[in-house]
């Protein structure tokens, strides 16, 4: 059987002018993952990455630690959903970053407050009743990921190992496809995926299976500063 190895990008720069760039923590996470993969002896027949900056930076730093790494192929279907558009669907004023910062300052635990609002925004997007308000509907996002992976599997050898640099949304979507999960469970999985973690989905023909999900043992203890979710 072949296998897809799905890597969530390293920590992005939340709250900064360019969210899509990796933070210093995200850069280190990417290097540590690459070192771990190099020690594992795994060899990848192909490497794919989404077209977002956080995907390319994670791939560059990770692959630099791996001998004889393949040059990544660009795969736009691995891109994350538009979290900014989804947030603005619930809070139109969040289009202005100053309003987001003002909202966070009002709360003693800003990360928890933001997560709560983001979950509500995600539920609104996933509802399906407001599709015209978003550049990409939830059903359209799922179809994009499913079409992308099915095309990849059709073009892959039966025993190929393929490394993919992507985001939490596509990983959760492929988990949903492999395990026939509900949308509610997909949302829960999306929130649980650690930055620069790795998920392995073996495949046979066009069928996906699960070997392991969200492995982040390369960061050590749960108190590690490299263990982040956003």
Kinemage of the C-alpha trace (Angstrom):
@kinemage 1
@onewidth
@group {chain A} dominant
@subgroup {mainchain}
@vectorlist {calphas} color= white
{ca unk a 1} P 0.000 0.000 0.000
{ca unk a 2} L 1.008 3.583 -0.557
{ca unk a 3} L 0.695 6.304 2.063
{ca unk a 4} L -0.095 9.989 2.266
{ca unk a 5} L 1.837 11.803 5.005
{ca unk a 6} L -0.031 15.011 5.764
{ca unk a 7} L 1.895 17.790 7.526
{ca unk a 8} L 0.119 20.763 9.019
{ca unk a 9} L 2.165 23.920 8.553
{ca unk a 10} L 4.205 25.383 11.386
{ca unk a 11} L 2.762 28.124 13.572
{ca unk a 12} L 1.743 31.170 11.545
{ca unk a 13} L 2.058 34.780 12.719
{ca unk a 14} L -1.298 35.307 14.436
{ca unk a 15} L -1.948 38.970 15.204
{ca unk a 16} L 0.824 40.208 12.893
{ca unk a 17} L 0.523 42.129 9.628
{ca unk a 18} L 1.367 39.024 7.589
{ca unk a 19} L -0.447 36.113 9.227
{ca unk a 20} L 0.646 33.754 6.458
{ca unk a 21} L 4.341 33.946 7.368
{ca unk a 22} L 5.704 31.473 9.906
{ca unk a 23} L 6.518 32.708 13.389
{ca unk a 24} L 9.915 31.950 14.906
{ca unk a 25} L 8.257 29.033 16.711
{ca unk a 26} L 6.792 27.838 13.408
{ca unk a 27} L 10.218 27.900 11.798
{ca unk a 28} L 11.700 25.787 14.586
{ca unk a 29} L 8.776 23.360 14.476
{ca unk a 30} L 9.409 22.821 10.766
{ca unk a 31} L 13.102 22.140 11.283
{ca unk a 32} L 12.454 19.711 14.160
{ca unk a 33} L 9.931 17.799 12.038
{ca unk a 34} L 12.441 17.564 9.192
{ca unk a 35} L 15.116 16.245 11.545
{ca unk a 36} L 12.677 13.649 12.886
{ca unk a 37} L 11.707 12.485 9.412
{ca unk a 38} L 15.375 12.285 8.413
{ca unk a 39} L 16.149 10.055 11.415
{ca unk a 40} L 13.158 7.839 10.634
{ca unk a 41} L 14.695 6.683 7.370
{ca unk a 42} L 11.460 7.366 5.486
{ca unk a 43} L 11.881 8.197 1.842
{ca unk a 44} L 9.215 10.021 -0.113
{ca unk a 45} L 8.546 9.420 -3.779
{ca unk a 46} L 6.770 12.757 -4.174
{ca unk a 47} L 6.286 15.951 -2.207
{ca unk a 48} L 3.308 18.280 -2.616
{ca unk a 49} L 2.600 21.636 -1.001
{ca unk a 50} L -0.237 24.127 -0.997
{ca unk a 51} L 0.427 27.550 -2.492
{ca unk a 52} L 0.190 29.539 0.761
{ca unk a 53} L 3.333 31.118 2.239
{ca unk a 54} L 3.063 29.073 5.444
{ca unk a 55} L 3.018 25.891 3.364
{ca unk a 56} L 6.078 26.802 1.303
{ca unk a 57} L 8.062 28.002 4.333
{ca unk a 58} L 7.237 24.862 6.306
{ca unk a 59} L 8.200 22.684 3.347
{ca unk a 60} L 11.452 24.578 2.730
{ca unk a 61} L 12.653 24.374 6.322
{ca unk a 62} L 11.526 20.785 6.834
{ca unk a 63} L 12.984 19.450 3.590
{ca unk a 64} L 16.294 21.229 4.192
{ca unk a 65} L 16.850 18.773 7.067
{ca unk a 66} L 16.156 15.731 4.892
{ca unk a 67} L 18.746 14.198 2.545
{ca unk a 68} L 17.743 13.731 -1.073
{ca unk a 69} L 14.382 15.443 -0.598
{ca unk a 70} L 12.218 15.841 -3.678
{ca unk a 71} L 11.307 19.254 -5.065
{ca unk a 72} L 7.711 20.017 -3.992
{ca unk a 73} L 4.920 20.147 -6.540
{ca unk a 74} L 2.386 22.956 -6.119
{ca unk a 75} L -1.109 21.703 -5.305
{ca unk a 76} L -3.681 24.496 -4.712
{ca unk a 77} L -6.266 21.993 -3.487
{ca unk a 78} L -4.170 21.690 -0.303
{ca unk a 79} L -4.832 25.342 0.572
{ca unk a 80} L -6.745 26.219 3.727
{ca unk a 81} L -10.247 27.679 3.670
{ca unk a 82} L -10.406 31.470 3.945
{ca unk a 83} L -10.558 31.920 7.713
{ca unk a 84} L -10.732 35.708 7.387
{ca unk a 85} L -13.829 35.530 5.175
{ca unk a 86} L -15.411 33.029 7.561
{ca unk a 87} L -14.777 35.281 10.578
{ca unk a 88} L -16.147 38.292 8.726
{ca unk a 89} L -19.267 36.328 7.863
{ca unk a 90} L -20.101 36.401 11.572
{ca unk a 91} L -18.314 39.658 12.465
{ca unk a 92} L -18.130 41.984 9.416
{ca unk a 93} L -16.173 44.512 11.512
{ca unk a 94} L -13.329 41.973 11.843
{ca unk a 95} L -12.266 42.957 8.330
{ca unk a 96} L -10.341 45.703 10.128
{ca unk a 97} L -7.452 44.147 12.148
{ca unk a 98} L -7.737 46.962 14.694
{ca unk a 99} L -11.221 45.771 15.573
{ca unk a 100} L -9.924 42.237 16.117
{ca unk a 101} L -7.217 43.544 18.454
{ca unk a 102} L -9.773 45.666 20.308
{ca unk a 103} L -11.999 42.607 20.726
{ca unk a 104} L -9.121 40.535 22.102
{ca unk a 105} L -8.070 43.252 24.547
{ca unk a 106} L -11.517 43.155 26.158
{ca unk a 107} L -11.058 39.539 27.260
{ca unk a 108} L -8.826 38.249 30.074
{ca unk a 109} L -8.179 35.100 28.026
{ca unk a 110} L -8.003 36.393 24.433
{ca unk a 111} L -7.025 33.061 22.852
{ca unk a 112} L -10.072 31.326 24.327
{ca unk a 113} L -12.342 34.207 23.356
{ca unk a 114} L -11.076 34.154 19.785
{ca unk a 115} L -11.439 30.363 19.562
{ca unk a 116} L -15.062 30.598 20.729
{ca unk a 117} L -15.915 33.193 18.085
{ca unk a 118} L -14.072 31.258 15.411
{ca unk a 119} L -16.054 28.103 16.203
{ca unk a 120} L -19.309 30.047 15.909
{ca unk a 121} L -18.141 31.501 12.602
{ca unk a 122} L -17.203 28.021 11.351
{ca unk a 123} L -20.624 26.647 12.294
{ca unk a 124} L -22.306 29.456 10.362
{ca unk a 125} L -20.158 28.694 7.301
{ca unk a 126} L -20.813 24.958 7.570
{ca unk a 127} L -24.561 25.495 7.955
{ca unk a 128} L -24.939 25.994 4.205
{ca unk a 129} L -27.619 28.652 4.458
{ca unk a 130} L -25.269 31.575 3.826
{ca unk a 131} L -23.168 30.236 0.950
{ca unk a 132} L -23.583 33.359 -1.179
{ca unk a 133} L -21.788 35.400 1.493
{ca unk a 134} L -18.512 33.461 1.205
{ca unk a 135} L -15.929 33.261 -1.604
{ca unk a 136} L -15.896 29.463 -1.110
{ca unk a 137} L -18.751 27.525 0.454
{ca unk a 138} L -18.172 24.731 2.923
{ca unk a 139} L -19.486 22.174 0.433
{ca unk a 140} L -17.210 23.678 -2.224
{ca unk a 141} L -14.209 23.425 0.094
{ca unk a 142} L -14.908 19.760 0.843
{ca unk a 143} L -15.376 18.982 -2.838
{ca unk a 144} L -12.093 20.716 -3.674
{ca unk a 145} L -10.196 18.571 -1.179
{ca unk a 146} L -11.902 15.366 -2.241
{ca unk a 147} L -11.402 15.999 -5.957
{ca unk a 148} L -7.760 16.871 -5.294
{ca unk a 149} L -6.946 13.737 -3.337
{ca unk a 150} L -8.812 11.452 -5.732
{ca unk a 151} L -6.869 12.908 -8.660
{ca unk a 152} L -3.635 12.432 -6.713
{ca unk a 153} L -4.437 8.807 -5.928
{ca unk a 154} L -5.229 8.078 -9.570
{ca unk a 155} L -1.796 9.420 -10.554
{ca unk a 156} L 0.150 7.648 -7.807
{ca unk a 157} L 1.896 4.300 -7.717
{ca unk a 158} L 0.436 1.574 -5.551
{ca unk a 159} L 3.309 1.701 -3.037
{ca unk a 160} L 4.340 5.363 -3.182
{ca unk a 161} L 4.985 7.434 -0.069
{ca unk a 162} L 3.798 11.008 -0.617
{ca unk a 163} L 4.529 13.923 1.692
{ca unk a 164} L 2.000 16.772 1.652
{ca unk a 165} L 2.373 20.197 3.307
{ca unk a 166} L -1.044 21.667 3.983
{ca unk a 167} L -3.311 23.083 6.694
{ca unk a 168} L -5.661 21.779 9.362
{ca unk a 169} L -8.806 22.128 7.253
{ca unk a 170} L -7.751 19.838 4.388
{ca unk a 171} L -6.316 17.314 6.867
{ca unk a 172} L -9.615 17.222 8.786
{ca unk a 173} L -11.505 16.938 5.485
{ca unk a 174} L -9.446 13.921 4.371
{ca unk a 175} L -9.930 12.360 7.811
{ca unk a 176} L -13.656 12.807 7.327
{ca unk a 177} L -13.416 11.120 3.932
{ca unk a 178} L -11.345 8.209 5.225
{ca unk a 179} L -13.449 7.529 8.337
{ca unk a 180} L -16.876 8.740 7.120
{ca unk a 181} L -17.108 11.257 9.947
{ca unk a 182} L -19.806 13.841 10.577
{ca unk a 183} L -19.266 17.549 9.967
{ca unk a 184} L -19.337 18.091 13.733
{ca unk a 185} L -16.490 15.629 14.223
{ca unk a 186} L -14.557 17.190 11.353
{ca unk a 187} L -14.759 20.558 13.117
{ca unk a 188} L -13.495 19.004 16.357
{ca unk a 189} L -10.585 17.366 14.567
{ca unk a 190} L -9.669 20.615 12.861
{ca unk a 191} L -9.309 22.324 16.217
{ca unk a 192} L -7.121 19.539 17.610
{ca unk a 193} L -4.418 19.429 14.921
{ca unk a 194} L -1.013 20.554 16.192
{ca unk a 195} L 1.250 22.767 14.104
{ca unk a 196} L 3.869 20.711 12.216
{ca unk a 197} L 2.205 17.460 13.255
{ca unk a 198} L 1.967 14.572 10.817
{ca unk a 199} L -0.928 12.306 9.867
{ca unk a 200} L -0.536 9.115 7.865
{ca unk a 201} L -3.309 7.885 5.549
{ca unk a 202} L -2.426 4.644 3.722
{ca unk a 203} L -4.275 4.123 0.440
{ca unk a 204} L -5.240 1.263 -1.799
{ca unk a 205} L -6.487 2.323 -5.221
{ca unk a 206} L -8.828 5.234 -4.399
{ca unk a 207} L -9.624 4.226 -0.803
{ca unk a 208} L -8.013 5.947 2.196
{ca unk a 209} L -7.315 4.316 5.554
{ca unk a 210} L -5.950 5.687 8.831
{ca unk a 211} L -2.609 4.675 10.309
{ca unk a 212} L -2.076 7.573 12.733
{ca unk a 213} L -3.418 11.083 13.268
{ca unk a 214} L -1.827 14.300 14.538
{ca unk a 215} L 1.481 12.767 15.652
{ca unk a 216} L 3.569 15.418 17.414
{ca unk a 217} L 5.822 13.243 19.579
{ca unk a 218} L 8.809 15.004 17.995
{ca unk a 219} L 8.020 18.002 20.232
{ca unk a 220} L 8.342 16.035 23.459
{ca unk a 221} L 6.312 16.861 26.554
{ca unk a 222} L 2.931 18.600 26.454
{ca unk a 223} L 4.548 21.617 28.124
{ca unk a 224} L 6.938 22.086 25.203
{ca unk a 225} L 6.935 25.624 23.755
{ca unk a 226} L 6.855 23.967 20.320
{ca unk a 227} L 3.420 22.483 20.984
{ca unk a 228} L 0.971 24.951 19.416
{ca unk a 229} L -2.426 24.790 17.773
{ca unk a 230} L -2.589 28.163 15.989
